[in-house]
Amino acid sequence: MTTRTSSKTVIFDNPFSLKSVDQMVPAGNYRVDTDEELLEGLSFVAYRRVSTVMFLPAKSRRGSSVEMVTIDPLDLQAERDAELRSER
């Protein structure tokens, strides 16, 4: 199975929460990776998302530690939309 990974940075100007994270996340820049697998047997190229992860500060006291958390991309988009609405 062929897999591809895409990365993007999302920026939050305010603290936010996600359903899959049990704490408020501080404002900042966060990397989000999405893994997709090639759907074989079709007459065109298509991919299906298999996972989306976000890199968050780890709960430990070390400032450079990060935690990779599986998230729902729809939940992330809802938070981004809410932040944009609050800026208006």
Helices and strands as residue ranges (DSSP letters): E 3-12, E 28-38, E 47-57, E 66-70, H 73-87
